[in-house]
Every structure is written in C-alpha cells, then in structure tokens.
Amino acid sequence: MPRKSTHSTSTDHSCLCLQSLRRCGGSARLCSINFSLNVIQMLVNQRKVKIKNTGTGFFIELEESG
C-alpha cells in the first residue's frame, strides 16, 4: 500500500503559483502558467487570485489585499 504524504502537494504548488504571479507583476496569461486546474481553482476559492477575460485571452491576477 502506498504511503500517504504528510504534506499537501496542492498547498505547496499553490504557494509556488502565488510566488510566480508576484514575480510576473501580479498577473499572467492563464495559458502560460504551468499549474494544474486544481491548484488554480483552490486559489480562486480562497479568493487569493481571480480570473479575468480581457477579450484577447484569460488572465490570472492576484487579488488586491484590502
């Protein structure tokens, strides 16, 4: 039986995704980032990022902390 990890990989990847967006200036084309839809959906659900349709494509943006 395979061992279960004590660390959540989706949490680890969500942190990497947030760091990547910060390095890109807070926004990036959705098709250009290499993170799974599960990670992106988790960040949207936590209201850390939002998806925006600009008419020329979809962008993922950091939510402004307020």
Backbone as CSV, one residue per row, in Angstrom:
resi,resn,N_x,N_y,N_z,CA_x,CA_y,CA_z,C_x,C_y,C_z
1,MET,0.848,-1.181,0.000,0.000,0.000,0.000,0.896,1.247,0.000
2,PRO,0.637,2.200,-0.891,1.467,3.410,-0.938,1.270,4.272,0.299
3,ARG,2.357,4.922,0.678,2.297,5.818,1.835,1.628,7.118,1.457
4,LYS,0.910,7.674,2.423,0.310,8.982,2.204,1.298,10.044,2.639
5,SER,1.373,11.100,1.886,2.260,12.206,2.214,1.688,12.998,3.380
6,THR,2.576,13.470,4.242,2.125,14.306,5.356,2.001,15.759,4.926
7,HIS,2.511,16.093,3.755,2.431,17.454,3.233,1.461,17.495,2.066
8,SER,0.687,18.538,2.018,-0.261,18.682,0.925,0.461,19.252,-0.284
9,THR,0.519,18.500,-1.372,1.235,18.978,-2.551,0.492,20.120,-3.219
10,SER,-0.841,20.118,-3.160,-1.572,21.216,-3.782,-1.303,22.521,-3.043
11,THR,-1.115,22.448,-1.713,-0.772,23.647,-0.950,0.611,24.129,-1.348
12,ASP,1.547,23.198,-1.495,2.899,23.566,-1.907,2.875,24.218,-3.287
13,HIS,2.100,23.648,-4.195,2.024,24.187,-5.547,1.290,25.518,-5.576
14,SER,0.319,25.700,-4.684,-0.389,26.980,-4.653,0.554,28.088,-4.193
15,CYS,1.436,27.781,-3.261,2.435,28.773,-2.829,3.373,29.123,-3.984
16,LEU,3.764,28.110,-4.742,4.635,28.354,-5.896,3.916,29.185,-6.949
17,CYS,2.642,28.917,-7.134,1.848,29.670,-8.106,1.768,31.135,-7.688
18,LEU,1.509,31.389,-6.419,1.444,32.768,-5.919,2.790,33.472,-6.074
19,GLN,3.874,32.773,-5.777,5.209,33.364,-5.945,5.473,33.695,-7.409
20,SER,5.068,32.797,-8.280,5.259,33.023,-9.714,4.488,34.257,-10.178
21,LEU,3.253,34.402,-9.716,2.457,35.577,-10.093,3.072,36.862,-9.548
22,ARG,3.592,36.813,-8.345,4.242,38.009,-7.775,5.447,38.416,-8.611
23,ARG,6.204,37.417,-9.086,7.374,37.720,-9.923,6.981,38.273,-11.281
24,CYS,5.793,37.936,-11.753,5.300,38.422,-13.057,4.586,39.757,-12.933
25,GLY,4.598,40.367,-11.779,3.931,41.645,-11.606,2.471,41.511,-11.195
26,GLY,2.066,40.327,-10.744,0.718,40.141,-10.241,-0.280,39.600,-11.244
27,SER,0.141,39.374,-12.481,-0.789,38.895,-13.498,-0.031,38.124,-14.565
28,ALA,-0.694,37.105,-15.127,-0.083,36.312,-16.190,-1.187,35.675,-17.021
29,ARG,-0.876,35.377,-18.268,-1.831,34.662,-19.120,-2.071,33.289,-18.525
30,LEU,-3.317,32.914,-18.451,-3.681,31.626,-17.868,-3.031,30.473,-18.616
31,CYS,-2.925,30.583,-19.926,-2.341,29.503,-20.728,-0.823,29.413,-20.575
32,SER,-0.197,30.438,-20.002,1.263,30.435,-19.914,1.792,29.906,-18.590
33,ILE,0.920,29.691,-17.613,1.403,29.176,-16.343,1.254,27.659,-16.322
34,ASN,2.128,27.003,-15.606,2.172,25.538,-15.613,1.717,24.961,-14.282
35,PHE,0.532,25.323,-13.867,-0.029,24.783,-12.641,-1.357,24.118,-12.978
36,SER,-1.702,23.107,-12.214,-2.920,22.349,-12.505,-4.165,23.186,-12.237
37,LEU,-5.249,22.772,-12.857,-6.525,23.454,-12.645,-6.973,23.341,-11.196
38,ASN,-6.610,22.252,-10.524,-6.970,22.092,-9.113,-6.308,23.160,-8.247
39,VAL,-5.047,23.445,-8.522,-4.321,24.471,-7.766,-4.945,25.839,-8.032
40,ILE,-5.229,26.128,-9.285,-5.810,27.425,-9.648,-7.197,27.569,-9.031
41,GLN,-8.002,26.501,-9.087,-9.343,26.549,-8.507,-9.284,26.754,-7.002
42,MET,-8.326,26.124,-6.333,-8.182,26.297,-4.895,-7.856,27.747,-4.549
43,LEU,-6.991,28.374,-5.338,-6.632,29.769,-5.098,-7.807,30.705,-5.366
44,VAL,-8.613,30.395,-6.379,-9.809,31.194,-6.672,-10.802,31.056,-5.522
45,ASN,-11.004,29.827,-5.044,-11.934,29.589,-3.940,-11.496,30.305,-2.662
46,GLN,-10.190,30.412,-2.458,-9.658,31.099,-1.279,-9.593,32.611,-1.481
47,ARG,-10.012,33.053,-2.652,-10.017,34.466,-3.029,-8.625,35.106,-2.956
48,LYS,-7.635,34.333,-3.381,-6.273,34.849,-3.464,-5.952,35.321,-4.872
49,VAL,-6.650,34.745,-5.854,-6.492,35.144,-7.254,-7.865,35.260,-7.895
50,LYS,-7.891,35.921,-9.045,-9.117,35.979,-9.842,-8.751,35.757,-11.297
51,ILE,-9.721,35.283,-12.054,-9.547,35.053,-13.479,-10.279,36.167,-14.201
52,LYS,-9.603,36.770,-15.163,-10.179,37.902,-15.885,-10.129,37.621,-17.382
53,ASN,-11.263,37.849,-18.059,-11.325,37.712,-19.513,-11.157,39.109,-20.106
54,THR,-10.058,39.325,-20.807,-9.765,40.641,-21.369,-10.281,40.804,-22.790
55,GLY,-10.845,39.743,-23.347,-11.282,39.786,-24.739,-10.208,39.242,-25.664
56,THR,-8.957,39.288,-25.217,-7.858,38.717,-26.005,-7.303,37.472,-25.331
57,GLY,-7.885,37.092,-24.228,-7.434,35.901,-23.514,-7.778,35.991,-22.042
58,PHE,-7.559,34.893,-21.353,-7.825,34.841,-19.924,-6.535,35.089,-19.154
59,PHE,-6.633,35.896,-18.121,-5.505,36.211,-17.263,-5.818,35.807,-15.837
60,ILE,-4.806,35.378,-15.124,-4.934,35.112,-13.696,-4.240,36.264,-12.987
61,GLU,-4.919,36.853,-12.024,-4.399,38.023,-11.321,-4.483,37.820,-9.829
62,LEU,-3.519,38.365,-9.123,-3.577,38.358,-7.668,-4.689,39.275,-7.211
63,GLU,-5.435,38.835,-6.196,-6.451,39.687,-5.593,-5.721,40.752,-4.780
64,GLU,-6.236,41.965,-4.840,-5.630,43.023,-4.047,-6.043,42.852,-2.618
65,SER,-5.055,42.800,-1.736,-5.378,42.676,-0.311,-5.839,44.039,0.188
66,GLY,-6.953,44.024,0.848,-7.503,45.302,1.232,-7.957,45.278,2.596
